[in-house]
Each structure stands twice: as C-alpha cells, then as structure tokens.
Amino acid sequence: MFGFQHISVHPHTVYVGTVKNKAVLDDWQFSALASYDFKMATPYLGAKWSRMDYIHWTDGERKREKSDLTKSVGLVCGLDIPFGEKFWLNLEGQFIDVEAFSVSANYKF
C-alpha cells in the first residue's frame, strides 16, 4: 500500500504596524506499507518520509525554513485485530524519526 498526504495551513495575513506578515505551514508525508492477513490479525510494516516547511512573507519578501531532512525517514509497524466484520483494534508504532505509539478502536459503517 502506498500513501500520500499534504497539509497546507494558511492563516490570515497579519499587520504589525504597517508591516504585512503572512505565514504558511506545509507538511508532506509519503508512506509505503506491506501487510498480510492472518484472519486473527493483520500485521503491517513499512517506511515513511515526511517534511515540514514554514514559509513566511514580510512585506512580500519570502523566506522558507525547511525541516531537517536527516530526521525525515522513519519506520512504521502495526497490527489490526478484528472483532467481527465491522469492528477492529489498531496498534501502531513509529520509530527512527519519531517515537510514537497509538491505539485506536475502529468501526466500519
């Protein structure tokens, strides 16, 4: 499975005195995962790449702050545990670029 996500946050332009300030936060994420359905559980494993940029304009002059690309590649591993056809529990961990763990209960409508 391949995934892509882009989020771009554009808050309102702000004036500090007569100086016009505008900011944009850009987040890019790509992931590639492999899984296998064992019926009792579906484990998955993969890699992800992410990058976040902060772009700031001051009176029309643009400056981009890039994220540290050496810390942008990570490992994702998880497990889906089904409880019937419409309900499942998900456990997921992310490593290398971040240290994160999540648990979710899911229902398919």
C-alpha positions in Angstrom: 0.0 0.0 0.0 1.2 3.5 -0.8 0.0 6.7 0.8 0.5 10.4 0.3 -0.7 13.3 2.4 -0.2 17.1 2.0 -1.4 19.6 4.5 -1.0 23.3 3.9 -2.1 25.7 6.7 -2.7 29.3 5.6 -3.7 31.6 8.5 -5.0 35.1 7.9 -2.5 37.8 7.0 -1.5 39.9 10.0 -0.3 43.5 10.0 2.2 44.6 12.7 2.0 48.3 12.4 2.3 48.8 8.6 4.3 45.6 8.0 2.4 42.9 6.2 3.1 39.3 7.6 1.8 36.1 6.0 2.7 32.6 7.0 2.2 29.1 5.5 2.9 25.7 7.1 3.4 22.9 4.5 3.5 19.3 5.6 4.3 16.5 3.1 4.1 12.8 4.0 4.7 9.6 1.9 4.4 6.0 3.2 4.8 2.5 1.8 3.4 -0.4 3.8 3.2 -4.2 3.4 0.7 -6.3 5.3 -0.5 -9.9 5.5 -4.0 -11.0 6.7 -3.7 -13.9 9.1 -7.5 -13.7 9.8 -6.9 -13.4 13.5 -4.7 -10.3 13.0 -3.2 -8.3 10.2 0.4 -7.1 10.9 2.0 -4.4 8.7 5.4 -2.9 8.3 6.7 -0.1 6.2 8.7 3.1 5.8 7.6 6.8 5.7 9.2 10.0 4.7 8.0 13.4 5.9 8.9 17.0 5.5 7.5 20.2 7.0 8.3 23.7 5.8 7.5 27.1 7.3 7.1 29.9 4.8 7.0 33.5 6.0 6.4 36.6 3.9 7.3 40.0 5.3 6.1 42.8 3.0 6.3 40.5 0.0 9.8 39.1 0.9 9.6 35.3 1.1 11.7 33.1 3.4 11.4 29.3 3.7 12.5 27.3 6.7 13.0 23.7 5.8 12.8 20.8 8.2 15.9 18.7 9.0 15.9 16.2 6.2 18.3 13.9 8.1 15.4 13.1 10.5 12.6 12.7 8.0 12.7 8.9 7.3 11.1 6.5 9.7 9.7 3.0 10.3 6.1 2.2 10.8 4.8 -1.1 12.2 1.4 -2.0 13.4 -1.3 -4.6 13.9 -5.0 -4.7 13.2 -7.0 -7.1 15.3 -10.6 -7.8 14.1 -13.6 -8.3 16.4 -16.2 -9.3 13.9 -16.7 -7.9 10.4 -17.1 -4.2 11.3 -15.0 -3.5 14.4 -11.2 -3.8 14.9 -8.5 -2.6 17.2 -5.4 -1.0 15.7 -2.0 -0.8 17.4 0.8 1.2 15.7 4.3 2.3 16.5 6.6 4.7 14.6 10.4 4.7 15.1 13.7 6.3 13.9 12.5 9.9 13.0 9.9 10.0 15.8 9.0 7.8 18.8 5.2 7.4 18.7 2.6 4.8 19.7 -1.1 4.8 19.1 -4.1 2.6 19.8 -7.5 3.1 18.1 -10.8 1.4 18.1 -12.4 1.4 14.7 -15.9 0.8 13.3 -16.8 0.4 9.6 -20.2 1.9 8.7 
